[in-house]
Amino acid sequence: MNKFLVIQTAFIGDVILATSVVEKLHQFYPESKIDFLLRKGNEGLLENHPIINEVIIWDKKNKKLDNLKAITKSVKKSQYDVVINLHRHASSGLITAFSGAKQKIGFKKNPLSFSYTKKVEHNIGDGTHEVERNQQLIADLTDKGFAVPKLYPVNKDYSSVEALKKEGYVCMAPTSVWFTKQLPKEQWVNLIGKINDKLVIYLLGGSDDADQCENIKLLSKNKNVVNLSGKLSFLESAALMQNAKMNYVNDSAPLHIASAMNAPVTAYFCSTDPSFGFGPLSDNKTIIEVKVKLKCKPCGYHGKKECSEGHFDCGFKIEV
């Protein structure tokens, strides 16, 4: 087998966890070419990746169907030996089904899985980590051992954040796409108040998170808080998190960045549950949840835009 294609066109964290499949394939097929297909906006995660041959970018926001047709045609033309689809939606299933690959592998939940040569169950909630679920797809090609996800910042990424590392520091990533996945801002302010006053506190996030992080900074009245939201790339953030005294995160993408860098991490699980399989993998890791039993937790796999019970106790009652 000379050519592999790994497909994961979901969100940032999903792409990071999918890199474990790349690592495993490379261990067993070091001379092969491994390409990766992802959605536009996530390509920065795999920039200058030493194992991945080509990153294929699918623009899902502009002319989605036209771009899907073009990607499908391009994938078929590339004549892959094996296509491994970690995404469970029909669009990626279509790419896989028409890839012309000798082996087409993916999860049974994908509507096009009937066209695969191998399909595997994807069960959430049984305690199996997503990395393990992903690697079950290639167990016949490799083995059943566990490979961790990895990101690869390069010298320019480390150089960009070098000045920020001159003093002891912690990183906090307070935001999430889902409201019920993120610790309330009052809780972040409370946490900031408990941090050693000799440590710098860096708030991380994308440009869309800048206002929310600035609000937390102002409410904390802590002069050691620096809002870096929107100022660092994915890999620059990873390089900074790697040497932090601690990284405080939600059940969201920064958690998986910490895992991929084996960085120390404290992860807050509000409405979701670690048994879903998205917990931290770092050697130094702590998971914190509300201690009281709540009938409504977990309320969903992804989290929700608002607390359906109106109290959000799974966030407000966590002891930070």
N, C-alpha and C positions, 0 to 999 in steps of 0.2 A: 504494500500500500504506500503510494507516494504522495497523494494529495488528500488533505482533510479540509472540510469546511465546518466550523462551529457557528451556529446561529443562535443569537440571543438579542432580540430587538425590543426587549422590555426596558426597565428603568436602570438607573446607575448601579444600584446595589446588585441587581440581577446579573449585570455584565461582570462586575467584580467577582461574584461567586462562580461565574462560568469560567473564569480563568483557571480554576482548578482542573478543569477538563483539558485545557491546553497544556498545563504542566504535566498531567498524567500521560497524555499522548506523546509528548516530547520525550518523556522517560523511556518509553517503549519503542518509539520510532524517531530517533534523534536525527535521521537524515531526511525525514519527510518534510513537506511544505504544509504548514497549518495556516489557513486563512480564517478570518473572523468577520461575521456579518452582524452589524448593529445599527441602531437608529441614529440619525443625525443629531448631534449634540453630545453624544457619549464617546466620540472617537478620541477625545483628549485622554481618556483613561488608558488607552493602549498605544499612545504615542511613543515611538522609539522602542517598542517592545522587542526584546532580543529573540523571542521564540516565534512570534507571529510573522508570517511572511507578508501578508497583505490585509489591511483593514478595509472592508467593503462597507460603505455608508449608504443607508437607505433613508431618504428624506420622506418621513411619514406625514409631514404637515403640509407640504406644497405638492400638489398634483400627485397625491398618494398612489392612486391606481396606476397612473402612467409610469411612475417610478417603480412600482411593484412589477409591472410588466418588463421594464428594462432590466431590473435586478434579476428576475427569473430567467430571462434570456441570457444574461451575462453568466449566471451561475451554471447554466446548462452548457454553455460554450467552454467553460473552464474544465469540464470533464473531471470532476472530483471522483476519487475512489470511494470516499465515505463522506456523507453529510450527516452531521449530528445536530439535531434541532432541539434546543432546550426550551424554546418558546412554545406555549400551548394554545396559540390562537391560529385561526384559519389562514391568515396572510402568510405566516412563515411556513405553514403546512403546505401551502401552494408552491412556494419556492422549493421546498424539499421534494414534493411529489413530482415536479417537472424537472428536477435537477439532472436526471439521467445517471445519477451515481449508482455504483454497483451495490452499495449498502446505504440505506436510508433509515436513520435511527431517530427515535423521538418518543415522547410520552403519549400514552393512549388517549389522554384528554384532548389532544389536538384533533379537530374535526376531520383532518385529512390523514389521520394515522392509519387508516385502512390501506393506504398506498405504501406504507413503510415496510422494510424488510425485517425490522425489529421494533417492537414497541414495549414500553415499560410503564407500570403503574406509577402515579404520582400522588401519594397520600400525605396530606397535611394534618398534623395533630398527633402523630404516633411517636413523636420524639426524634424522628430521623432528621438530621440536618439537611438543608437544601443541597449542600456540597455532596453529601452522600447520595442523595436522590439523583443528582446530575451524573455522578460517576457510575451509577448503576447502568447508565446507558452504554458505557464503554467497557463494562466489566469483562465481556467476552473478548475484547480486543486487547485488554491490558491485564489487570487482576482486580481483586476486591479490596486492595489496600487504599488508604486515605491519602490524598494529596491536598495540600492547602492552597487557597487562592493566593495570587501574588500580583502586586503592582511593581513597576520598575521606573521610579524617578531616575533621571540622568543628572549629570553634573550641573547642567544649567538650572534644573529644578532645585537642587540643593543650594546652589549659589544664590538663587533668588531669595531664599529664606534664611540664609546664613546669619545675617545681621539680627534677625528676630530671635536667634538662639543664644545670644550673648549672656542672657540671664536665665535663671530657672523659670519655667513657665508650665502652665497647663492649657489645654485647648477645650473649648466647649462648642458644641454644635447644637443650638437650641431649637432648630426648626425642623419641620417635616412637611411633605405634601399633604399629609392627613392630619387634621386638627387633633384627633384623639390619640395620635401616636406621639405627640410632642408634650413634654412636661410643661405645665403652665408657666408663663413668664414670671409669676410671683415666686415660683419654686426655683427658677434659675437665679433670681435675685437673692433668694435665701441661700442658695448654694455658694454664690459668689461671696456672700458675707462670711462663710465658714472657711474660705480658702486662706492659707497662710499669706499674710500681707507682704511677704518678701517675694512672692511669685507674681509674674505677669500672667494675665488671663487673656487669651486670644479667642475671640468669638469667630467661628467659621461658618460659611454658608455661601450660597450663590448670590448674584446681584439682586434677585428677588427677595432675598432674606435680609438685606441691608437695613431697612427701616425697622424691622422687628428686633434685630440685634442691637441697633442703636437705642431703641426704647429700653431694652434690658440694661444696656450700659448706663443710661441716664438714671434709671430707677435705682440702680445699685449704688450710685454715688461713689464708686470705687475708681480712683485715679489710675489703678493698674490694669483696668480693662481696655483692651484695644479691639476695635471692630474691624475685622479683616474680610467681612462678607463681600463677595464680588471682586476681591482684589487678588485672589490666588487661583491658579488653575487646579484641576484635580490632583495632578502629580506634585505640585508645589505644596498643596495641603497635606498630601501623604508624607512628603519629606519633612514637613513641620511636625506632624503628629507622631512621627516615628521616635522622636527624642523628647517628647513631652513627659513631664512627671506623671501626668494622667490625662486621658481624653474622656470627657463626659459627653455622652451622646444619647439620642433617642433610638428606638428601633427603626433605623433609617440608614441611608447610604453611608454616612460617616462611620457607623458601626462597622461596616464591611471594609471600609478603607483601613480602619485600625486592624482588622483581622488580616488583611492582605499585607500589612507592614509589620505584623506581630508587635504592634504598639500597645502599651497598657491602656485598658479601657474599662470604664464604668458605664454600663448600659441601662437606661431606664425604660422599662416596659410598662406602658400605661394601659391602653385598651387591648393590646395584643398579648400573646403568650409565647414564651420561649419554646414551648413544645411544638410550635408551628415549624420550627427548624431554621430560624434566622438569627440565632444567638451568636455572640462573639466567639472567635476561635483563638484569640491571642493567648499566650502563656499566662500573662497577667490580666485576668478578666474578672469582673464582678457584675452580676445581674441584680438589679433592684426593682422590686415590685411593691405594690401596696400590701401591707401585712394583714389587713382585715379581709374577710371573705366577702366578695361582691357577687351577687347573682348575675349581674350584667357583664362580668368580665370572664372571658374575652367577648367582645361584642361583634367582632368581625375579623377576617383574615387580613385585610388591608388597613383597618381603621376606618374612621368616618369623618365627615366634614364637621360634625358637631356631636355632642353627647346626646344620645337619644333619651336618656333619663333626666337630663337637665342639671345634673349635679357634678359630673366629671370627677367623682371620688377617686377613680383609679389614677388620676393625676395629682389632684390636690392633697390626697392623703398619703402619698409616698413620702417616706422619711429620707430627705436628701443627705 
